[in-house]
């Protein structure tokens, strides 16, 4: 989950694969756009011996090594922050393996696509049918969580559907390897992932989990709802009353935890998520600085954008801009939309989850 969150998805979401050996480096590309002319070699004379071509073995990229001083600082800071034995942290780090495949995966997330290409990944007939079936199978537990928290059952199901195909694909990377690789060898966000690695050590101790056995996404998210370690520690709930918070195997824990995450970020029971919007002719482009719902509809209308339905709730909102299949696509996003972006920061993820939830609820399947 993405404090997350990295959506996986999802992630948004998300084919996952790990390999135990470093990825071979790609062949360097030419520095200009000129394609060299290939001249065919002359045919050998009749009866002459042709030497076999020389095969030069590919050279694998060296595996990065964590510097001793950085390792020592991490161990000391993590031990102090969470009251852990430094020897246990050292033992955990000794099991961690750098994975080039994780670096490769995080550089090409689905969120890099425009909305017109992103939406079809998650709004498929198979995923919609799967969501309706999942809701029917777990209706009693989901409706209890909905009654307790105000988070709709179909919204919880949509999160699980986008994140892990309803629990069917929770990830194949060792969480330890993912957080180690990104926390020490991914400069763009290594501070965040190193913090999550610290939380992971604390979590496995707290919940009595095997640090080397847990698997998840390439970003280190875990379970059906893909919680990052800090989110697991802060928002996971014991929904079935067995004294544990199990986001891998207990549906009741999973449902209660996703709803609790939403509540923690300000979900408002009964309020809308988003409504379609339109631009007035000649409206100047406007992209708000973030997704906080802090503008009155009249203020948004003064900028040339308004809900398609004049009866849309007059609540604080913001304007959402997307690249649709036929051109610009606009939505009005409310507080509950903002809450979904706290699960995964992508506005495309949030809209995909919302639209999937609507499809799931539109044609419910009877409970078995």
N, C-alpha and C positions, 0 to 999 in steps of 0.2 A: 504494500500500500504505500502508498507513496506519500511520504512526508518529504513525504512518501517518496512521494509516491511516484512511482515511475510507471498506472496504468500499466503495467505491465506492462494495465494493461496492460493490460492490458494489457511490458509489458506485454493502455490501450492498451499486451495483449498480444496472441504472441506465440510464435513457434519457437521452441527452445531446444537447444542441442549443446552437449558438452563433448569435448574430446580431451584425451589425456596427454596428447603431445602438442607441442607448439605448432601453430599454423605456419607453413612455409611462406616466406615473403613473396609478394607478387613481383613479376619481372618488371624492372624499371621501364617507364614509358619514355619515348623520344621527347626531347624538349621543344620540338617544333612540329608543325602539322604536315610536313612533307613526308610522303610515303616513299621510302627508297625503292628504286627500280630493282627488280629481281632478275638477274641475268642467268639463264640456265647454264649449268656446267656442261662442258663438252663431253660427248659420249666417249667411253674408253675404247681404245683400239681393240679389234678382235683378238682374243687370246690373251690379253693382258690381265693381270691380277689387280683387283680393286681393293684398296685398303678399307677396313671397316671404319665407320665414323667413330670419332672419339666422343664418348659420353662423359660429360662433366657432371658429377653429382651435385644436386641442389644443396645449398648451404642453409641450414635452419637458423632462424634468428635466435640469438642467445636469450636464455631465460633471465629476466631481471632478478637481481638479488637485493633483498631489503637490507639497507645499511644498518650496521649494528647500533649506531647512535639513534636512528629513527625508531628502531625496534625497542630500544631501552626506554625512550621517552613514552612511547605508546603503552608499554607494559606498566610503567610507573603511574602514568595519568589514569589509566583504566582501573588499576588496582585501588588507587586513592578514591576515584569517583564512585565506585560501586562496592567498595569493601571486599575486594577479591584477593585471593592469594596470588602474588606475582608468579609463583611457580606454575599455577594452573593456567595462567595466561600464556606463559612461555610454552607450556605443553601443547596448548591449542594452536599457537602460531606454528609450532613445529610440524603440525599436520597440514597446514595451509599450502596450497599449490597455486602458483601463478598460471592463469589461463588466458592465452591470447584470444581464444574464441569469445571470451567475455568482453574484451576490449572491442573486438570486431562487432559484436552484437549491439553494444550500447551506442555505437556510432551510426547505426541505421534503424532507429525506432520507427514504428508505424506513424507516430505523431509528426514525422517529417513530411508526410503526404498532405496534399490539399484535401479539404472536406469532401469534394466530389469523388476522390479515390479512397479516402479513409472510411466513409460511411459504409460502402458495400462490403468492407471486411467484416463488420460486426452486425449489420442489419441484413442477415441472410435468412432464408426460409428455414434452414436447418436450425439456426440458433434461436429463432423465434419459436419454432415447434418445441425445441429442447427446453426453452424457458417455461412454456406453458405446461409441459409434462413435469418439470422439476417443481413448479409451484403446486401442481396437483398432488404430487407425491409427499410434499412437506407442508401442506396447507395448514394443518393444525398448529405446528410449531411456529410457522411464519406469521399466522394471524395473531398468535399470542404476543409475539414480539411487536407486531404492528399496534396492537391494543395498548401495550405497555409504553411504547416510545413515540408513536405517531409517525414512524417511518414506514411507508407503504411496503407491503410484502413484495410487490412486483419490482420495487426499486432495489431491494436487497437481492432478489433473484437476478436482476439485470447486471448488478455489479459482479456477481459470481459468474454470470454468463460471459461477460466481456473479459474478465480477468483470467478465468481458467476453464471455459467451456463447461460450466456447472460442475466443477471439481474434477473434470476428466484430464486436465493438463496443468498440474501445479508446478511444473518445472523439473528440469533434469540436472541442473547445476548444483553442486554442493554450495550451500549458503556460505560456508566458511571460505571457500575459494573465491566466490563472487565478491564478498566484502573485502577480503584481503587484496585481491587484484585491483579493485576499483579504489580502495582506500589508500593504497600506496603507489599505484602505477597509472592512475588516471587523473592527471593534474587538473583537468577542467572542473572536477567535482570531488576531488579526493578528500577534502575536509569533511564533507557530508558523509561519505561512505566510511571514512575512518571512525567518525562518531557512531555510525550504525554498527560497525564492527565491535566497538566498545559495548554498545547496548546488547549486541548478540551474546557476548561473553556473560553479561549480567543475566540475560534472559535464560540462557541454557542452565545456568546455576539455579536461578529462581524457580524455573519450571521443571527442573530435573530432566533435561533433554540431552541427548547425545550430540555434542557439538560437531562431530565429524560425520554424522549420518544424515542430518537434515538437508533436504533438497528444496530448491525453489527456482526463481527466475534468475536471469543473468544479472539482475540488479540486487539480488538478495532478498526478494519478497517471498513470503511463505504462505502456504495453506490455500484453501479455496478462495479466500478473499485477498490473498497476496499482501499480507501485512509486512511492512518493514519492521525490524526488531524494536525500534523505539515505539512504533504504533502498537505492536503486540504488547509491550510492557505497559503502555499508558491506557489503552482502550479495550483490550481483550477482556471478555466477560466469561464467567462460569455459568453458562445458560442451563446446563443440565443438573447442576447441584452436586457434582461428584468431587468437588474440591480442586479441580484442575481447570486450566484454560487451554483447551485443545482445539487449535484452529486447523488441524490436519484431518481429524477423524470425527469430531462431534458436530453434527449439523446445528444443534441448539446453541452450542458455544459460538459457532461461526455466525449464525444469524444475529444473535444478541450482540456480538462484537462489532459487526458492520453497522448495526443501528446505533450502537453506543458511540462509534466514531462520528457518525453524522450528528448525533445530539451534541457531542463535544465541540463541534464546529458551528453550532447554531441552527440546526434544522428546525423549521417552523411547521408544526402540524397543521395540515389542511391548506397550506398556502401553495401557490403554483410554483413550477420550476422555470418554465420559459414559454413564450408564445411567439408565433411568427410575426415578423414586422415588415414594413415596406418603407421605401425612401420616396420622399416627395420629389417631383421633377426639379432638377438642378440642385439637389441637396449636396452640400459639400461633404467630402469624406470625413468621417469621424470615427476614430478608434480610441476608446477610453484606455487609460493607462493600465487598468487591471480589471478584474471581473467583479469587484465589489458592487453590490446593488445599492447605490447611493444617490441616484438621480430620480427626481420626480418625472412622471410620464410627460407632464407639460414641458419640462426642461428638455427632455429628449425630443419631443415634438417640435420645440423651437429650433432645434438643430436640423430638422427636416426628416425625422424618423418617427414612426408611430406604429402601434400594433395593427395588424390586419383586421382583427376583431375589435370594434369600438367598445365592446363590453369587457375588455381585458381589465383585470384588477388594478386599481390605481394605487399600487404599492411601490416603494422604492425599487429601482431596477437599474439596468445598464444596457447598453447596446452591444450586440455580438455580431461580428462580421465573419462571413465564411465565403469561400470560393465554391459556389454551387455548380452543378452540371451545365447550367445555361447562363451563368453569370453570377454577380454578387448575390448573396443570400443573407438576410438579416433576421435576427431574433432579439426579442426583449428577454433578458435574463434577470430573474428575481433572486432573493436571498438563498433559496434552496438550490438554485443553479450554482451559486458561489460555493455552497457547501460541497457539492459534488466535485468542484475543482480543487477542493482541499484533499480529496482522495487521490486525485491525479490532476496535476496542474494544467493539463491540456484542455482548452475549451471544446475541442473536437471530441475528446474522450467524454466529457460531461454531456454533450448533446447526444452522442451515440448511446450512452447509458440511459438517458431520459427517453429517447425515442424507442429504444428496445423495451423499456419498462412499459411504455404505452401499448406496444404491440403485444406484449405478454398478457397484459390485463384486458385487451380488447376482446379476446376469445378464450376465456378460461376453459380448461379441461376439467372434467369432473374428477374428484378425488377417487383413487382406486379403492 
